[in-house]
Amino acid sequence: MGRLVYLDNLRSFALLLGIVFHAAIVYAADIKYAIQDEDRSEVLSYFCYWIHSYRMPMFYMISGFFSAMVWEKKGRSFYLEARFKRVLIPTIFGLIFFAPIQYYLTERIKTPQLDLLSFLEYFFTKDHFQHSHIWFLVDLFCFSILYSLIPKSFFTMKLWDQIPKGILRYITLVSFCFLFVFLCHTQVSKGESYYGIYKLTFIFQFSFFLSGVFCFHWRSILTPKDHSRNKTLAVFVWAVFVYLVFKELEIEDPLWIYFQYVNVWVRALHIFLWVLAPFLWTSLLVSIFQVLGNKGGKVGSYLIEASLPIYLVHHPISLFYAFWVRDIEWGIWMKFISHILVVLGFSFLLYEFLIRKIKPLRFFFGLKSA
């Protein structure tokens, strides 16, 4: 299997879309966030729920796919060394220098005279430490270690070959994710965490990482060969329908309410749609990127390398801008558009003139040596 440029580009797209998401969530109704404007938009609420319904599961599915590919081509030692350099190092760096910013600014709103050093002493304790936007790297590193411990023969068992190619394998992966998440949810709710790792979200995302591994071995979902317009249109219609129902259930049936206190059938439907939505949107975007984003080039290569550092630095910038702009009497759409432009501009400038050019920073942000 050669270089799959469209999957590299799609993974970068998933990361960079987070910049838009973190700008929109500041002005979205029905959603709680660290810093929010007094003016909220229902349109941006739908927009945020849409992005949130598929972005990170798709990212983890692609990560699982590439994990299986690297393991098969390069072996265990290369894979683990790369995970430590390109995932663990940025994780530690981000948790120390970026994660505290979100919670410091949140507390500053409540206590304007809050001293930074006093806050840091409070924050870096077992009971108060949180991951902020670095959570996805924490989870990704854990997934990588768990994957390395699973015998690889499990993914190549002859049993899996008995499942016919095509839609049945698609249904199998959806069913696996649903049952895995549903059964675990009978024991834990979405709000339970362990050292900053939210248990149910961790389980949910890990099911997609494993699905990505199966996608590599089955050559399915992430590497489709059928580009029928009718099929793509049908997937789009179903994806929109599933998303709209899922969005309503997210509000009406919060997953932090324990399983034993809810309607079992409604909760089962909620979790099924939680699982199904990322599969549909991932299938749609894979089809689009296979056609429009499957060519190499300087811009594509630049964004593939830059996406992780830019995503890591954008969040503090986004929070500072939200903290500053919330008291300015601009219209909500003026704030939202300027928010995206300012955050993108500063993030790319930091990457281009500092992170990309300074060797220690390249190391801390998980980049290869120049």
VOGUMAR-561444 format. One record per atom (N, C-alpha, C): x, y, z. Coordinates in steps of 0.05 Angstrom, whole numbers, padded with zeros to 5 digits, always signed. Example, Ala and Ser with C-alpha at 12.3 -4.5 7.8 and 13.67 -1.06 7.14 Angstrom:
// residues 2
+00264-00114+00156
+00246-00090+00156
+00264-00066+00156
+00257-00045+00142
+00273-00021+00143
+00258+00001+00157
// end
This chain:
// residues 370
+00017-00024+00000
+00000+00000+00000
+00018+00025+00000
+00015+00042-00020
+00032+00066-00023
+00022+00088-00004
+00035+00111-00008
+00028+00135+00008
-00001+00144+00002
-00016+00145+00023
-00044+00154+00021
-00046+00183+00028
-00041+00200+00009
-00039+00229+00014
-00065+00240+00024
-00087+00229+00014
-00113+00240+00022
-00119+00235+00051
-00109+00213+00062
-00113+00208+00091
-00095+00226+00108
-00071+00231+00099
-00054+00251+00113
-00068+00278+00113
-00079+00286+00090
-00092+00312+00088
-00117+00312+00105
-00132+00290+00106
-00156+00289+00122
-00150+00290+00152
-00129+00278+00160
-00120+00279+00188
-00113+00308+00195
-00098+00322+00178
-00092+00350+00182
-00117+00367+00183
-00135+00361+00165
-00161+00376+00165
-00176+00373+00191
-00176+00348+00202
-00189+00344+00228
-00177+00360+00250
-00150+00363+00250
-00137+00379+00271
-00143+00408+00267
-00140+00418+00243
-00143+00447+00238
-00172+00455+00240
-00191+00437+00236
-00219+00443+00240
-00224+00450+00269
-00207+00439+00287
-00210+00446+00315
-00207+00475+00321
-00191+00490+00305
-00188+00518+00308
-00215+00533+00304
-00229+00525+00283
-00255+00536+00278
-00275+00528+00300
-00273+00503+00309
-00291+00494+00330
-00287+00510+00356
-00262+00514+00364
-00257+00528+00389
-00264+00558+00387
-00265+00569+00363
-00274+00596+00359
-00305+00597+00361
-00318+00578+00347
-00347+00578+00346
-00360+00573+00373
-00347+00556+00389
-00359+00548+00415
-00361+00571+00434
-00344+00591+00430
-00345+00615+00447
-00372+00630+00444
-00384+00627+00420
-00408+00642+00414
-00432+00624+00409
-00430+00599+00417
-00451+00579+00412
-00471+00577+00435
-00496+00575+00429
-00516+00570+00450
-00516+00540+00457
-00527+00534+00480
-00532+00506+00489
-00506+00491+00496
-00483+00505+00496
-00458+00491+00501
-00443+00506+00522
-00431+00492+00541
-00415+00505+00562
-00386+00504+00554
-00372+00526+00559
-00343+00528+00551
-00329+00545+00572
-00303+00544+00571
-00287+00559+00591
-00293+00589+00591
-00293+00601+00567
-00298+00629+00564
-00319+00633+00542
-00341+00646+00548
-00362+00649+00528
-00372+00678+00527
-00380+00686+00503
-00391+00713+00499
-00420+00714+00510
-00429+00738+00517
-00457+00740+00526
-00476+00735+00503
-00469+00743+00478
-00486+00738+00455
-00480+00710+00444
-00501+00694+00441
-00497+00666+00432
-00514+00662+00407
-00506+00644+00390
-00520+00638+00365
-00528+00608+00365
-00554+00604+00358
-00564+00576+00355
-00551+00563+00330
-00545+00579+00310
-00533+00569+00285
-00505+00557+00292
-00490+00572+00308
-00463+00563+00316
-00465+00539+00334
-00487+00537+00349
-00491+00513+00366
-00493+00489+00348
-00509+00490+00327
-00512+00467+00309
-00485+00462+00295
-00471+00483+00288
-00445+00480+00275
-00425+00466+00293
-00424+00473+00318
-00406+00460+00337
-00413+00431+00342
-00439+00426+00346
-00447+00398+00350
-00441+00381+00325
-00443+00393+00301
-00436+00378+00277
-00407+00371+00276
-00389+00390+00281
-00361+00384+00282
-00354+00364+00303
-00366+00368+00327
-00360+00351+00349
-00370+00322+00345
-00389+00319+00328
-00401+00292+00324
-00383+00273+00309
-00363+00283+00295
-00346+00265+00279
-00316+00271+00280
-00308+00295+00287
-00280+00303+00282
-00260+00285+00296
-00262+00282+00323
-00241+00266+00337
-00244+00236+00332
-00268+00224+00330
-00269+00196+00323
-00256+00191+00296
-00260+00209+00276
-00248+00206+00250
-00217+00208+00253
-00208+00227+00269
-00179+00230+00273
-00167+00204+00285
-00180+00192+00305
-00170+00168+00317
-00172+00144+00298
-00193+00143+00282
-00195+00121+00263
-00171+00122+00243
-00165+00146+00233
-00142+00148+00215
-00116+00142+00230
-00114+00150+00255
-00090+00144+00271
-00086+00114+00275
-00109+00100+00280
-00107+00071+00282
-00098+00058+00256
-00109+00068+00234
-00101+00058+00207
-00071+00061+00203
-00061+00085+00208
-00032+00090+00204
-00015+00075+00224
-00025+00071+00248
-00011+00055+00268
-00006+00026+00258
-00027+00014+00247
-00025-00013+00236
-00006-00013+00212
-00007+00008+00196
+00010+00009+00172
+00040+00011+00181
+00046+00029+00199
+00073+00033+00208
+00084+00007+00222
+00067-00005+00239
+00075-00030+00253
+00082-00051+00232
+00066-00054+00212
+00070-00075+00192
+00095-00069+00175
+00099-00044+00168
+00122-00037+00151
+00148-00034+00166
+00147-00021+00190
+00172-00014+00204
+00177-00031+00228
+00157-00043+00240
+00161-00060+00263
+00156-00046+00289
+00157-00062+00310
+00150-00053+00337
+00168-00031+00347
+00194-00034+00345
+00213-00014+00356
+00210+00013+00344
+00208+00013+00317
+00204+00039+00303
+00178+00052+00311
+00157+00037+00313
+00131+00048+00320
+00132+00060+00348
+00142+00046+00368
+00142+00057+00395
+00161+00081+00398
+00184+00080+00384
+00202+00103+00385
+00188+00128+00373
+00174+00124+00351
+00160+00146+00339
+00138+00157+00357
+00123+00139+00370
+00102+00148+00389
+00113+00164+00412
+00137+00156+00422
+00149+00171+00444
+00158+00198+00435
+00170+00200+00411
+00181+00225+00402
+00159+00244+00391
+00140+00233+00377
+00120+00250+00363
+00094+00253+00378
+00090+00237+00399
+00065+00240+00414
+00070+00246+00443
+00087+00230+00457
+00092+00234+00485
+00105+00260+00492
+00126+00267+00477
+00141+00292+00482
+00123+00317+00479
+00107+00319+00457
+00089+00342+00455
+00067+00341+00477
+00059+00317+00485
+00039+00315+00506
+00049+00327+00532
+00073+00319+00541
+00085+00329+00566
+00089+00359+00564
+00100+00368+00541
+00105+00397+00537
+00078+00413+00538
+00058+00402+00525
+00032+00416+00524
+00018+00416+00551
+00020+00395+00566
+00007+00394+00592
+00020+00414+00612
+00046+00418+00609
+00060+00436+00627
+00055+00465+00620
+00057+00471+00594
+00058+00500+00585
+00031+00510+00574
+00014+00493+00563
-00010+00502+00550
-00035+00496+00566
-00037+00472+00578
-00061+00464+00592
-00070+00484+00614
-00051+00494+00631
-00060+00512+00653
-00074+00537+00644
-00068+00546+00619
-00078+00572+00610
-00108+00574+00610
-00121+00553+00601
-00151+00552+00600
-00163+00557+00628
-00152+00543+00647
-00164+00543+00674
-00156+00569+00689
-00132+00579+00682
-00124+00605+00695
-00142+00628+00685
-00148+00629+00659
-00165+00650+00649
-00194+00647+00659
-00203+00622+00662
-00230+00618+00673
-00231+00628+00702
-00210+00623+00717
-00210+00633+00745
-00207+00663+00746
-00192+00674+00727
-00188+00703+00727
-00214+00718+00723
-00233+00706+00708
-00259+00718+00704
-00274+00720+00731
-00271+00700+00747
-00283+00699+00774
-00268+00716+00794
-00241+00715+00792
-00224+00729+00811
-00203+00745+00795
-00209+00770+00788
-00191+00786+00771
-00163+00790+00782
-00160+00789+00808
-00134+00794+00821
-00118+00768+00826
-00127+00746+00813
-00114+00720+00818
-00084+00721+00810
-00067+00712+00828
-00039+00711+00823
-00032+00685+00807
-00015+00688+00786
-00009+00665+00769
+00006+00643+00784
+00026+00650+00800
+00041+00630+00814
+00024+00615+00834
+00007+00629+00848
-00011+00616+00867
-00030+00596+00852
-00039+00605+00829
-00057+00587+00813
-00042+00562+00804
-00017+00565+00795
-00002+00542+00786
+00003+00522+00808
+00008+00532+00832
+00012+00514+00855
-00014+00498+00860
-00036+00511+00857
-00062+00499+00861
-00068+00479+00838
-00061+00487+00814
-00069+00471+00790
-00053+00445+00788
-00027+00446+00793
-00011+00422+00790
-00012+00404+00814
-00036+00396+00820
-00041+00377+00842
-00059+00355+00832
-00060+00333+00846
-00075+00309+00837
-00105+00316+00833
-00116+00332+00851
-00145+00337+00850
-00154+00358+00830
-00135+00375+00821
-00143+00398+00805
-00131+00398+00777
-00113+00380+00771
-00099+00380+00745
-00118+00371+00723
-00119+00386+00701
-00136+00379+00678
-00119+00381+00652
-00129+00369+00631
-00113+00366+00606
-00119+00388+00586
-00141+00403+00589
-00149+00423+00568
-00149+00409+00541
-00140+00423+00520
-00142+00412+00493
-00120+00391+00488
-00102+00386+00507
-00081+00366+00504
-00092+00338+00509
-00118+00336+00517
-00130+00310+00523
-00127+00291+00500
-00129+00301+00475
-00129+00282+00452
-00102+00269+00449
-00080+00283+00456
-00054+00271+00455
-00049+00251+00477
-00060+00257+00501
-00059+00238+00523
-00072+00212+00515
-00096+00214+00504
-00111+00191+00496
-00096+00176+00473
-00086+00191+00454
-00072+00179+00431
-00048+00163+00440
-00032+00174+00459
-00009+00159+00469
-00018+00133+00483
-00039+00135+00499
-00049+00112+00513
-00059+00091+00493
-00073+00100+00472
-00082+00081+00452
-00059+00067+00439
-00037+00082+00433
-00014+00071+00420
-00001+00049+00437
+00001+00054+00463
+00012+00034+00481
-00006+00010+00483
-00032+00014+00486
-00051-00008+00487
-00049-00025+00461
-00048-00011+00439
-00046-00025+00413
-00021-00043+00412
+00001-00032+00422
+00027-00047+00422
+00025-00072+00439
+00007-00073+00458
+00005-00096+00476
-00014-00118+00465
-00030-00111+00445
-00049-00130+00433
-00034-00147+00413
-00035-00174+00415
-00022-00191+00395
-00033-00184+00367
-00015-00179+00348
-00024-00170+00322
-00038-00193+00306
-00034-00217+00315
-00048-00239+00302
-00078-00237+00306
-00087-00222+00327
-00115-00218+00332
-00129-00204+00309
-00115-00185+00297
-00127-00170+00275
-00126-00184+00248
-00111-00206+00247
-00108-00221+00221
-00119-00249+00224
-00135-00255+00244
-00147-00281+00247
-00164-00288+00223
-00164-00314+00216
-00181-00324+00194
-00210-00319+00199
-00218-00317+00225
-00246-00312+00231
-00256-00287+00218
-00239-00265+00217
-00248-00240+00205
-00251-00243+00175
-00237-00261+00162
-00240-00265+00133
-00267-00277+00126
-00281-00288+00146
-00307-00300+00140
-00328-00279+00136
-00322-00254+00145
-00341-00232+00141
-00338-00221+00112
-00359-00223+00097
-00357-00214+00069
-00349-00184+00067
-00334-00178+00046
-00325-00151+00041
-00349-00133+00035
-00345-00107+00040
-00366-00088+00033
-00383-00079+00058
-00409-00077+00054
-00426-00066+00074
-00427-00082+00100
-00423-00109+00098
-00424-00125+00122
-00400-00119+00141
-00377-00113+00130
-00354-00106+00146
-00359-00078+00159
-00372-00061+00144
-00379-00034+00154
-00398-00038+00178
-00418-00054+00175
-00438-00059+00196
-00424-00072+00220
-00405-00090+00215
-00390-00103+00236
-00375-00083+00254
-00362-00064+00241
-00346-00044+00256
-00365-00025+00272
-00387-00017+00260
-00406-00001+00274
-00418-00016+00298
-00424-00041+00294
-00435-00057+00315
-00415-00061+00338
-00390-00066+00330
-00369-00069+00351
-00366-00044+00368
-00365-00021+00355
-00362+00004+00370
-00387+00008+00388
-00410+00004+00377
-00435+00008+00393
-00435-00010+00417
-00431-00036+00414
-00432-00055+00436
-00411-00049+00457
-00387-00043+00447
-00364-00037+00465
-00371-00013+00483
-00381+00009+00470
-00387+00033+00485
-00411+00030+00502
-00432+00017+00491
-00457+00014+00506
-00453-00003+00532
-00439-00025+00529
-00434-00042+00552
-00417-00028+00573
-00397-00013+00564
-00380+00002+00583
-00396+00024+00597
-00415+00036+00582
-00431+00058+00593
-00450+00048+00615
-00457+00023+00615
-00474+00013+00636
-00459+00014+00663
-00433+00018+00662
-00417+00019+00686
-00406+00047+00693
-00402+00063+00672
-00390+00090+00677
-00406+00111+00661
-00407+00135+00671
-00421+00157+00657
-00400+00174+00643
-00409+00193+00627
-00391+00210+00611
-00374+00228+00629
-00384+00235+00653
-00370+00254+00670
-00348+00243+00687
-00346+00216+00689
-00326+00204+00707
-00299+00206+00694
-00279+00214+00711
-00252+00217+00700
-00232+00204+00719
-00209+00199+00708
-00187+00187+00724
-00161+00202+00716
-00151+00218+00734
-00127+00235+00728
-00131+00251+00703
-00155+00262+00700
-00161+00279+00677
-00170+00265+00652
-00169+00238+00652
-00178+00222+00629
-00208+00215+00634
-00225+00224+00616
-00254+00218+00619
-00259+00190+00608
-00269+00173+00626
-00269+00144+00621
-00286+00137+00596
-00311+00146+00595
-00328+00138+00573
-00318+00149+00546
-00309+00174+00546
-00298+00186+00522
-00274+00170+00513
-00257+00162+00532
-00233+00146+00525
-00241+00120+00512
-00261+00106+00523
-00270+00081+00512
-00282+00085+00484
-00298+00106+00481
-00310+00113+00456
-00289+00118+00434
-00269+00134+00440
-00249+00141+00420
-00231+00117+00414
-00226+00100+00435
-00209+00077+00430
-00222+00057+00411
-00249+00055+00413
-00263+00037+00394
-00259+00046+00365
-00257+00072+00361
-00251+00081+00333
-00222+00077+00325
-00204+00079+00344
-00176+00073+00339
-00174+00044+00329
-00186+00026+00344
-00186-00002+00337
-00200-00007+00310
-00221+00008+00305
-00235+00005+00279
-00216+00013+00256
-00199+00034+00261
-00180+00042+00241
-00159+00020+00236
-00152+00005+00256
-00133-00017+00252
-00146-00038+00234
-00171-00044+00240
-00186-00064+00223
-00189-00053+00194
-00193-00027+00192
-00195-00015+00165
-00170-00019+00149
-00147-00019+00162
-00122-00024+00148
-00120-00053+00139
-00126-00071+00156
-00124-00100+00149
-00145-00108+00130
-00169-00096+00131
-00191-00103+00113
-00191-00087+00087
-00175-00066+00086
-00175-00048+00063
-00203-00037+00057
-00216-00027+00079
-00243-00018+00076
-00247+00009+00089
-00269+00022+00084
-00279+00047+00095
-00259+00070+00089
-00235+00068+00099
-00215+00090+00094
-00201+00087+00067
-00205+00065+00054
-00193+00061+00027
-00214+00051+00007
-00236+00065+00004
-00257+00056-00014
-00249+00058-00043
-00261+00041-00060
-00255+00041-00089
-00279+00051-00105
-00302+00053-00092
-00327+00061-00105
-00331+00091-00100
-00331+00107-00122
-00335+00136-00119
-00361+00145-00132
-00381+00128-00131
-00407+00134-00143
-00419+00159-00130
-00428+00177-00147
-00441+00202-00137
-00466+00196-00121
-00481+00176-00131
-00506+00169-00117
-00501+00158-00089
-00480+00142-00087
-00472+00131-00061
-00463+00154-00042
-00447+00172-00053
-00437+00194-00037
-00461+00212-00028
-00480+00217-00045
-00503+00233-00039
-00520+00219-00017
-00523+00193-00020
-00539+00178+00000
-00526+00179+00027
-00499+00176+00028
-00485+00177+00053
-00488+00205+00066
-00487+00226+00049
-00491+00253+00059
-00518+00257+00071
-00539+00248+00058
-00567+00251+00068
-00570+00236+00095
-00560+00212+00096
-00561+00197+00121
-00545+00210+00143
-00522+00220+00136
-00504+00233+00156
-00518+00258+00168
-00531+00274+00152
-00546+00297+00161
-00569+00289+00179
-00584+00269+00171
-00607+00260+00187
-00598+00249+00214
-00577+00232+00214
-00567+00221+00239
-00557+00243+00257
-00542+00262+00245
-00532+00284+00262
-00554+00300+00275
-00575+00307+00260
-00597+00323+00272
-00611+00309+00295
-00615+00283+00292
-00628+00267+00314
-00608+00266+00337
-00583+00260+00331
-00562+00258+00352
-00560+00284+00368
-00561+00307+00354
-00559+00333+00367
-00581+00337+00388
-00605+00329+00380
-00628+00332+00399
-00624+00314+00423
-00614+00289+00418
-00611+00271+00440
-00588+00280+00459
-00568+00293+00448
-00546+00303+00465
-00557+00323+00485
-00578+00338+00478
-00590+00357+00497
-00610+00344+00515
-00627+00327+00503
-00649+00314+00518
-00640+00291+00536
-00618+00278+00528
-00609+00254+00543
-00579+00256+00549
-00571+00274+00567
-00542+00277+00572
-00529+00251+00582
-00506+00245+00571
-00493+00220+00578
-00480+00220+00606
-00480+00243+00619
-00470+00244+00646
-00490+00233+00666
-00516+00231+00657
-00536+00219+00675
-00532+00188+00674
-00530+00176+00698
-00523+00148+00699
-00544+00130+00685
-00534+00109+00675
-00550+00091+00658
-00575+00081+00672
-00574+00075+00698
-00597+00064+00712
-00619+00084+00716
-00614+00110+00710
-00635+00131+00715
-00648+00140+00689
-00643+00127+00667
-00653+00136+00641
-00670+00114+00627
-00683+00122+00606
-00697+00103+00589
-00677+00087+00573
-00676+00061+00577
-00655+00044+00565
-00656+00046+00535
-00679+00047+00523
-00681+00047+00493
-00672+00074+00482
-00679+00095+00496
-00670+00122+00487
-00640+00124+00489
-00629+00114+00512
-00600+00115+00515
-00585+00098+00495
-00597+00074+00489
-00585+00057+00469
-00584+00070+00441
-00607+00084+00434
-00608+00098+00409
-00588+00121+00409
-00586+00135+00431
-00567+00157+00433
-00538+00148+00428
-00530+00126+00441
-00503+00116+00437
-00499+00105+00409
-00519+00092+00398
-00517+00082+00371
-00512+00105+00351
-00527+00127+00354
-00523+00150+00336
-00496+00164+00342
-00487+00163+00367
-00461+00174+00374
-00439+00159+00359
-00443+00133+00356
-00424+00117+00342
-00427+00119+00312
-00452+00119+00302
-00457+00118+00273
-00449+00144+00259
-00454+00167+00272
-00448+00193+00259
-00419+00195+00249
-00399+00188+00266
-00371+00190+00256
-00366+00172+00232
-00378+00148+00232
-00373+00130+00209
-00384+00142+00183
-00408+00154+00185
-00420+00166+00161
-00405+00190+00151
-00398+00209+00169
-00384+00232+00161
-00355+00226+00152
-00343+00206+00164
-00316+00197+00156
-00317+00186+00128
-00337+00169+00122
-00340+00157+00096
-00344+00179+00075
-00361+00199+00081
-00366+00221+00063
-00340+00237+00057
-00326+00244+00078
-00302+00261+00075
-00279+00245+00062
-00278+00219+00067
-00257+00203+00053
-00262+00204+00023
-00288+00201+00015
-00295+00201-00013
-00287+00228-00026
-00293+00250-00011
-00287+00277-00021
-00257+00281-00023
-00242+00273-00003
-00213+00277-00002
-00198+00259-00022
-00210+00236-00028
-00197+00219-00048
-00198+00232-00075
-00218+00248-00080
-00220+00262-00106
-00206+00289-00106
-00209+00304-00084
-00199+00332-00083
-00173+00335-00067
-00167+00317-00050
-00143+00320-00033
-00123+00298-00034
-00119+00286-00058
-00102+00263-00060
-00077+00269-00077
-00070+00295-00078
-00046+00302-00093
-00025+00314-00073
+00000+00306-00076
+00021+00318-00060
+00027+00346-00070
+00044+00359-00055
+00052+00387-00062
+00063+00401-00038
+00074+00424-00043
+00086+00439-00021
+00066+00448+00000
+00043+00457-00008
+00023+00467+00011
+00013+00443+00028
+00006+00421+00015
-00003+00398+00029
+00017+00387+00049
+00042+00385+00040
+00064+00375+00057
+00068+00394+00081
+00066+00420+00075
+00070+00440+00096
+00048+00437+00118
+00023+00434+00109
+00001+00432+00128
+00002+00406+00144
+00011+00384+00131
+00013+00358+00144
+00032+00360+00167
+00055+00374+00163
+00074+00377+00184
+00066+00398+00205
+00053+00419+00195
+00046+00442+00213
+00022+00437+00230
+00004+00419+00222
-00022+00417+00235
-00021+00412+00265
-00004+00394+00274
-00002+00389+00303
+00008+00412+00319
+00032+00424+00311
+00041+00447+00326
+00021+00470+00326
+00009+00475+00303
-00011+00497+00302
-00035+00492+00319
-00044+00467+00320
-00066+00460+00337
-00059+00464+00367
-00035+00456+00374
-00026+00459+00402
-00025+00488+00411
-00015+00505+00394
-00012+00533+00402
-00037+00550+00399
-00055+00541+00382
-00078+00557+00375
-00097+00561+00400
-00099+00541+00417
-00119+00542+00438
-00114+00564+00458
-00090+00567+00468
-00085+00590+00486
-00090+00617+00472
-00083+00619+00447
-00089+00644+00432
-00119+00649+00430
-00133+00627+00424
-00162+00629+00422
-00175+00638+00448
-00165+00627+00470
-00176+00634+00497
-00169+00663+00504
-00145+00672+00499
-00138+00700+00504
-00155+00719+00488
-00160+00712+00462
-00176+00729+00445
-00205+00730+00456
-00215+00706+00464
-00242+00705+00475
-00244+00722+00500
-00223+00720+00517
-00222+00735+00542
-00223+00765+00537
-00209+00774+00515
-00206+00802+00509
-00231+00813+00494
-00242+00797+00475
-00263+00807+00458
-00291+00806+00471
-00294+00792+00493
-00321+00788+00504
-00333+00815+00514
-00316+00834+00521
-00326+00860+00530
-00328+00881+00509
-00322+00874+00484
-00323+00893+00462
-00351+00891+00449
-00362+00914+00442
-00389+00915+00431
-00389+00912+00401
-00381+00889+00392
-00383+00882+00364
-00406+00862+00360
-00415+00859+00335
-00435+00839+00330
-00423+00811+00333
-00440+00791+00338
-00430+00764+00343
-00415+00753+00319
-00424+00759+00294
-00410+00748+00271
-00384+00762+00266
-00383+00787+00272
-00357+00802+00271
-00337+00789+00290
-00346+00784+00314
-00329+00771+00334
-00319+00744+00325
-00338+00728+00314
-00332+00700+00306
-00312+00700+00283
-00317+00716+00263
-00299+00716+00239
-00272+00727+00247
-00271+00749+00262
-00245+00760+00270
-00230+00740+00288
-00245+00725+00305
-00234+00705+00322
-00218+00685+00306
-00231+00674+00286
-00218+00654+00269
-00193+00665+00255
-00196+00689+00244
-00173+00701+00229
-00150+00708+00247
-00155+00719+00271
-00134+00725+00289
-00119+00700+00299
-00135+00680+00306
-00122+00656+00317
-00106+00641+00296
-00118+00639+00272
-00103+00627+00250
-00077+00642+00243
-00080+00669+00242
-00056+00685+00236
-00034+00682+00256
-00040+00685+00281
-00019+00683+00302
-00008+00655+00304
-00025+00635+00300
-00016+00607+00302
+00004+00600+00280
-00003+00609+00255
+00015+00603+00233
+00041+00620+00235
+00039+00644+00245
+00063+00660+00249
+00082+00647+00269
+00071+00638+00291
+00087+00624+00312
+00101+00600+00300
+00086+00585+00285
+00097+00561+00273
+00119+00567+00253
+00113+00586+00235
+00132+00592+00213
+00158+00605+00223
+00156+00623+00242
+00180+00638+00250
+00193+00628+00276
+00180+00611+00291
+00193+00601+00316
+00194+00571+00316
+00171+00558+00317
+00171+00528+00320
+00186+00514+00298
+00181+00522+00274
+00192+00508+00250
+00222+00512+00248
+00232+00535+00258
+00260+00541+00253
+00279+00536+00277
+00268+00532+00301
+00284+00528+00325
+00284+00499+00332
+00308+00487+00332
+00311+00458+00336
+00298+00447+00362
+00303+00460+00385
+00290+00449+00409
+00259+00450+00408
+00249+00471+00395
+00220+00473+00393
+00209+00451+00374
+00223+00446+00353
+00215+00424+00335
+00213+00398+00351
+00232+00394+00369
+00232+00369+00385
+00208+00369+00404
+00203+00391+00417
+00181+00392+00437
+00153+00390+00424
+00152+00399+00398
+00126+00397+00384
+00124+00372+00367
+00142+00353+00370
+00139+00328+00357
+00146+00328+00327
+00162+00347+00318
+00170+00349+00290
+00196+00334+00286
+00199+00324+00262
+00224+00310+00254
+00246+00331+00252
+00271+00323+00254
+00293+00341+00251
+00293+00354+00223
+00299+00379+00222
+00298+00394+00197
+00319+00382+00177
// end
